[in-house]
Amino acid sequence: MSSLVPKFAAVLAAAVMLAGCMQTATYQAAPEANLKPRDKEYLSKVSYAKTPVAPPFRRAIVDYHRHEAPGSIMVDSDNHYLYYVLDGGKAIRYGITVGEEAMAWSGIAKVGAKNEWPDWHPTKGEIERLGVPTFVKGGPDNPMGSRAIYLYSGGKDTLFRIHGTNQPEYIGASISSGCIRMTNEDVIDLYDKVKMGAIVVVLEPKQGDSPFKPKMALRGGAATTFIQ
């Protein structure tokens, strides 16, 4: 019998570790009631493929273990999640596209401006690197998408934004020029909730702090439950 004790202890420890990776998530699509007439018009005209977001990156109500105040935003670039903090230890978790590590921004900022169907003014570096025009008017296929939330630090524009995208197939990837991209429907939902002056915490690379790891789910090893 004594020889079984170490084995039982090892199994118990593994179970505890697995439980630590579990997170029950209530999946909810972004409410269509949030869409204004122009939103419905523009979203009906997009030419990009409306690729479904992988389950681990769908909008969900989750437990939130950190201590940011309700109404603030936390971005975990490592795990490709943005959290909008709610009361009662809960948050809305959205899947995002983030910048490649060399282009990513991290730190503490505030929401300094907000805009619907924004124009795109590429930076000089983006123009040189991507060969894009110097100005793209807001609209259905604009890379800025349906909404933009501008991040300010020390009273100055950081030039990094949380915004929509015309490439929903990249939600959950690191490919952007540093900005935080969301599906157009999700960013409309966030835009309507977040207030001017709200705190935005963007964690540094390798400092991810999400109890749920999407890579595990994509391999079929996660325990997150999505409830429609």
VENRA-V447943 format. One record per pair of residues at least 24 apart in sequence whose C-alpha atoms are under 6 Angstrom apart, sorted by the first residue. I is the first residue (numbers start at 1). J is the second residue. If there is no record, write none. Layout:
BEGIN
I&J ; I&J
END
This chain:
BEGIN
21&211 ; 21&212 ; 22&223 ; 22&224 ; 23&224 ; 24&224 ; 24&225 ; 25&60 ; 25&61 ; 25&62 ; 25&225 ; 25&226 ; 26&60 ; 26&61 ; 26&226 ; 26&227 ; 27&59 ; 27&60 ; 27&226 ; 27&227 ; 27&228 ; 28&59 ; 28&60 ; 30&186 ; 42&140 ; 46&140 ; 46&141 ; 51&169 ; 56&214 ; 57&95 ; 58&95 ; 59&93 ; 59&94 ; 60&92 ; 60&93 ; 61&91 ; 61&92 ; 62&90 ; 62&91 ; 63&89 ; 63&90 ; 64&89 ; 64&90 ; 64&91 ; 72&198 ; 72&199 ; 72&200 ; 73&200 ; 74&200 ; 74&201 ; 74&202 ; 75&202 ; 76&203 ; 76&208 ; 78&208 ; 80&172 ; 96&171 ; 96&172 ; 96&181 ; 96&182 ; 97&171 ; 97&172 ; 97&173 ; 97&174 ; 97&180 ; 97&181 ; 98&174 ; 98&176 ; 98&180 ; 99&174 ; 99&175 ; 99&176 ; 99&177 ; 99&178 ; 100&174 ; 100&175 ; 103&177 ; 103&178 ; 104&178 ; 106&202 ; 106&203 ; 106&204 ; 107&202 ; 108&200 ; 108&201 ; 109&151 ; 109&152 ; 109&153 ; 109&199 ; 109&200 ; 110&151 ; 110&152 ; 110&197 ; 110&198 ; 110&199 ; 110&200 ; 111&150 ; 111&151 ; 111&196 ; 111&197 ; 111&198 ; 112&150 ; 112&151 ; 112&152 ; 113&150 ; 114&148 ; 114&149 ; 115&147 ; 115&148 ; 116&146 ; 116&147 ; 117&146 ; 117&147 ; 141&166 ; 145&184 ; 146&184
END
